[in-house]
Amino acid sequence: MSVTASSTAPVEETPSEKKPRRNNVTSTYSGLLKAVRDEGLLKRRRSFYITTFVFLCLGLVAAATGSFFIGESWFQLLIAAALGILLTQLAFIAHEASHRQVFESGPANDRAGKFVANAVVGISYQWWMNKHSRHHANPNTVGKDPDIDMDTISFLPEQAARQKGFMAWFARRQGWLFFPLLMLEGINLHATSIKHLFANKQVKGRISELVMVFTRLGLYLAAVFFFLPVGMAFAFIGVQLAVFGVYMGASFAPNHKGMPILPRDSKVDFLGRQVLTSRNIVGRGMNTLMGGLNYQVEHHLFPSMPRPHLARASQLVKEHCAKHSIPYTETTLVQSYGIVVRYLNEVGLSARDPFDCPVRSKYRI
């Protein structure tokens, strides 16, 4: 069963439907989980992750070697773009380690994730854990999912309605501006995670993360500015961060944007909450391109499931949802981007001046 949903309206149930449906679906999830376990889909695949990590590290070595031999040439920007792609792929591994997908031991996953995130990618592991754990617990839930909190982009109509001046102008066009804006997301991810490490609240492993993040940042900047002229060095860093930001944002955005929004006090069972608010991306090579995020439904239902097992789990979940009449959403990558753009533009309409002529707005540049 496949649908493509794009709704900003909260999911609601009538009082007579709530309890029976919740109990029934919850009990069926136990059966689904048992089927997944019986097939061994929750068993770790260390060899896959070790091989992938080694391959990506070789890619980093190749990029550094290529950069050295290219010298003072604008072809260095191709190396910068490749570096942005490699760092995004490494960020996927850090994300999977945070979900306990790589090793059986929790501490081993944390050590691996912390090293890759902080020392290689340059983003705080604890910041990511805090933010992402809250998202998984309450995806697309108002007031609980940090991924739909107001930032530059308005993800809810009431957020857009509060915008004034330039931000209101921006909100009305935010769907079209979303992907270009992702070119700045790389800077935002680094800056926000560092800000989190300097926050007054308690942060586990603050000192070690600060040391790793700033050591990595210092070595990276020193290498770039030592081997390249100043102007070319800035261009190199700009391209690398832009590619990293676009790749990261374009991999995470299709998963939930445009899917139903749940009210803060919604009483939705675990299975329903995760399936109704998530979207899968289908297509050849998507599992590698998106680091397993393309199987978002299964990732939310079984967060510790290794990437290689998600495809088989998708078959089981799809059959389960069809049997119990639960909407299961999947679409292509390009179609998902269209849904995201339309959804954000629809939300942005709340920032429209009520006295603005719709016909004039349609043809306004």
N, C-alpha and C positions, 0 to 999 in steps of 0.2 A: 504494500500500500504506500503510495507516494503522493505527497502534496507539497505545494510551495506556498507558505503562508506569509503574509506581510501585514500584520495588524498591530496598531498601537493601543487597542482597547484591552482592558483587563479581562482575564478569564474569570467568568462567574458561573456559579451553579445554583440551581434552586435548592432551598432547604431540603426538599424531599429527595434530591439526588445525591447530596453530599455524602452521607454516611455509608449507604450501601455501596456506592461506586468506589469510595476510598478503601473500604475493607476488602472488596473484591480484588481491586488492582494490586493492593499491597500484598495480598496472599499470592497472586500470580507472579509477582516479582521474585518471591522466594523460590518458586519453581524455575523461573528463568535463570536465577543465580545458580541453582543446583545444576542445571543443564550446562551452563558455562563452565562450572568447576569440573563436572564430569568429563568434559572434553579437554581438560587441562589448559584452558585458555588463560588462566590466571598465573600459570607458572612463568617464572622469569626467563628471559632470553639474554643472558649476559653476553654470549658470543656475538649476538647481533649488535648490541650497543658498543662493545669493545671494538669490533670491526669498524663500525660507523665512526667512532671517535678517532681511531687511528687513521682512517681514510681522510677525515676532515683535517686532522693535524698535518698529514702529508700535503693537503691542499694549502694550508697556511705556509708550510715550508716552501712549496712551489711558488706561491704568491710572493714571498719574501725574496726568493732567488730570482724570479722574473723581474721584480722591482729593481734589484741590484744591477742586473745586466742591462735593463732598459736605460737606466741613468736619468739624466735631466731631459726627459721627453714627456710630452703631454699624453703619450700612451700609458703613462703611469695611472691615468684615470680609469683605465680598464682594469688595472690591478686593484684600484680602490673599490670598484664595483664588485669585483670577485670577492674581495675581503668582506664587503657588506653581506654578500650571500653566505659565505662560510661562517661568519659570526652568527647569522640568524639560524643556520642549521645547528650550530653549537648551542644556541639558546634553546632550541627545541629539546636537546638532550638534557640540559639543566632543568627544563620544565618537566620532563619525564622522570628525572631523578627525584624531583620534589614530590611526585606522586607515587614514589616507591616502586617504579616500574623496572628499574635496572637491577637492583640487588634485593635479596631477601631481607637483609638487615636494614632497619630504618637509619641508624647512624651511618652506615656505609653509603646509603643513598644521599644523606645530607652532606657528607664529606665530599662526595663526587659533585653533587649539585652546587655546593658552595664554591668549590674550586673553579668549575667551569663558568659559573655565573659571574663571580667576582674577579678572578684572576685572568680569565680568557675573554669573556664578553664585556666585562666592566660594569655589570649591573648587580645591585645588592640582592643577594639570595633571600635574606630575611624579609626585605620589602616585598619581593615577589611572592613569597610564601604567605605573608599576611594578607595581601590583596587578593591573590588567586584563591586561597582557601575560602574566603568570604564569598567570592563569586560562585564557587562550586556548591556551597551550602544553599545559596538562594539565587540561582540564575534568573536574570530579568525580573527581579522582585524589587519593587519601589522601596527605597530607604534601606535596603539590605545588600544589594549587589553594587559594589563600587564601580563596576564597569559601565553602569548607566548613570553614575553621578554626573552632575554638571561640571564640565571643564570648559574647553573652548567650544566643543560641540554640545548642542542640546539634544538629549536622547528622549526627552519626554515633552509633550506639548506644554505643560505648565512651566517647564524650564524656559522654553522659547518665548512664552508669553511674557516673561519677566524681563526680557532683553530690551535695552534702550539704545538709541543712537546707532553707532557703527555696529554693535553686536547684534542689534535687531536686523540691520541690513545683511549682516553675515549669516544670521540664522535662516533668513528667507532663501538663501542660496547655498546652505551648508552641504546639501547633498552633492552638488556639483563640485564644491570646494574640498570635500572630504579627502579624496585621494591625493590631490596636490598638497594638502596640508600634512599628509603623512610624511612628506619629505623632512618635516621638522620633528617627527615623532622620535627619531633616534636621539636627538638632543634632549627631548623631554624625558625619555626613559632614563637616561643617564643622570640628568639633573634631579629628577624626582626621587630616584633611589638613593642618591647621595644626601639629599635633603632629609630623607627618612632616617639615615644613619646619624645625622646630627640633631635629630629631634630630642626633646627633653624626656620623652617617655622611654621606658626600658626597652632596649633592643638586644636580643640574644646574640652574642658574638660580635658586638659592635666594633671593638678594637681590631679584631682579626679581619673583619670585612673591610674596614677603612684602610688598613694596611694593604690588603690585596687590591682593592679598587684603585687607590692612588698610586701604588707601585706600577700597576698595569698601565694606568693613564700616563704616568710620567715616562715610562719606557717607550710607549707608543708615540707620544709627541716628540720625545727626544730623537727617536729613529727617523721619523718623518721629516723633521726640520733639519736634521744633520745631513741627510742624503739629498734633499730637494731644496730648490730655491724657495724663498718665503712665499711668494705668490702661488707657486705650484703646490707647495705643502698645504696651504689653506684650501686649495681646490681639491687636493687629494682627500683631506679630512672631510670636507663638505660632501663630496660624492659618496664616500664610504658611509657616512652617517645618513645621507638621504636614502641610499639603497637599503641600508639596514632598517630604517624607519618604515619605508614603504613595504618592504618584504614582511616585516613583523606585523604591521597593521593590516595588510592585505591577507594575511594568514589567519588572524584572529577575528577580524570584523565579520566575515561571512557566517560565523558560527551561531550568532544570537541576534544580530541587528535585524529588525524587521519581523522578529518572531513575537508571539504574544507577551504582553507585559502583565505581571501578576501584582495585585494589590499587596501592600505591606502585611496585612492581616489575613491573607489568603490561606485557606485550609486545603491544600492540594497534597496528595500523597507523593512519596519520593519518586516513584516511577513516572507519574504524570507530570510532576514538576520538571524533571530532567528531560523527558521526551518532548513535551509540548513547547519548551522554550529553546530547543536546540535544532540545528539544521546540519545535515550531512552534505558533503560536496563529493559528487561522483565524477569519474573520469580517469583515464589512464595516467599513471604516474603521480596521482594526487597524494598518495600516502607518503611518498618521498618528498615531494614539493612542499607539503604542508606539515611534515613531521607528525603525521597521525591525527592532526587536528581536523582533517576532513571527515573522520568518523567521530564527530562531536557527540552524537547521541550515545554511542557506546562508551566514549571516554567519560561522559558524565555518569553513566550508570555503573561503570566499573573503572574508577579512576586509576587503579593500580595495574590495569591490564597492559602488558607490553604492546608496543606498536605492531609487531608482526601478527598478532592474534586478532586485531580489530576487525579485519575483513570477514573472518569466519563468524565472529560475534555479531557482526551486522546482519548476517543472514538469519541468525537465531532470533535477534531482537525484532527484525522486520516481520518474521513469521508470527512472533508472539503478539506484536502490535496489531497485525491484521486479524488475528484470531479474536482479540479482545476489543476491536474497533477503536484503537488508540491512534490518532493521527501521527504518522511517521514522515518527517519532512526531509527530502533530499532534492538536490538540484545541481546544475553544473556550476563551475566557478564563475563563468561570465554572467550567467543568469543571477547568481547570488549577488554579484556586484551591482547589477541593475536593481535588485530588490533593496539593497542597502541605500543606494542613491535615492530611490523613490521614497523610501521610509523616512530618511532624514529630511528630504524636501517637504514631505507631508507634515512632519513635526514642526519644521520651520515656518509653516504657514501661520502658526499661532503667534508669530512675531510680526505679522502683517498689520499695518495701520488699518483700522476698521473703516477709515474714510478714503482709503486708497482704491482707485477704480480697478477691478480685476482685469478688465479688457486692456487698460493702459499698461498694467503690470506685465501682462502676457507678452506685449511687444516691446517692453522696455529693455534696453541693453544694460 
